[in-house]
Amino acid sequence: MDLIAQPHDSDLVLLQPASIHGVFWLQCHFPQSEWDALLSGQAVFEVSCMKQLAQDARLAGVSLDWATSVAS
């Protein structure tokens, strides 16, 4: 597993890296100023945004554990 997404609030998802591949993928998608929050598991996203991130991660071959994800 490279990334783990967990429900945080009703419309928010907490995203955490679970492998070096997940870390690299996050670093490729977000500016360096956001890396500390992303790599320490403090980044939350709206569900609609997380769906887009999940699709992109899967297309890139990054495995994502998100139990509430909807198959696309």
RAZITA-V106866 format. One record per backbone hydrogen bond with DSSP energy under -1.0 kcal/mol. NH is the residue of the N-H (numbers start at 1). CO is the residue of the C=O. Records with the same first field share a line. If there is no record, write none. Layout:
# RAZITA-V106866
NH = CO  CO
This chain:
# RAZITA-V106866
2 = 63
3 = 63
4 = 16
5 = 65
6 = 14
8 = 12
13 = 45
14 = 6
15 = 43
16 = 4
18 = 2
19 = 2
23 = 19
24 = 20
25 = 21
26 = 22
27 = 23
28 = 24
30 = 26
34 = 31
35 = 32
38 = 34
39 = 35
40 = 36
42 = 37
45 = 13
47 = 11
50 = 46
51 = 47
52 = 48
53 = 49
54 = 50
55 = 51
56 = 52
57 = 53
58 = 54
59 = 55
60 = 56
61 = 58
62 = 57
65 = 3
69 = 66
